[in-house]
Amino acid sequence: MGNSDIRRLDREIQATTKKLEAVRRGEWWPLNGSERRAMARALASGSYRAAKGRSTGRAEQQMDTLGSAAEMRLNAELTALHAERQRLITETARAKAAKKSSGWW
């Protein structure tokens, strides 16, 4: 039970790390649906303002803010996965130690 759960968490940690790196590079694929829609709205408003010859500063700021929010979300997810992995490792070690000390060789 413990080892398979730990391997599953390791895969999730690896996938989340890849998503975090992609967000830091400015890629959109790791974003969730609402983040993607907000990013598309900011991009569209920036394009519209650029076409009108006006400043795109606010749209750029919105896109940066959305990227930072997605990065924070993925960091929190990664922290939770690491904590859960550590909990499982500790639980498995305690069970092993209890089994060993109870006289089951």
Disulfide bonds with the S-S distance in Angstrom:
none
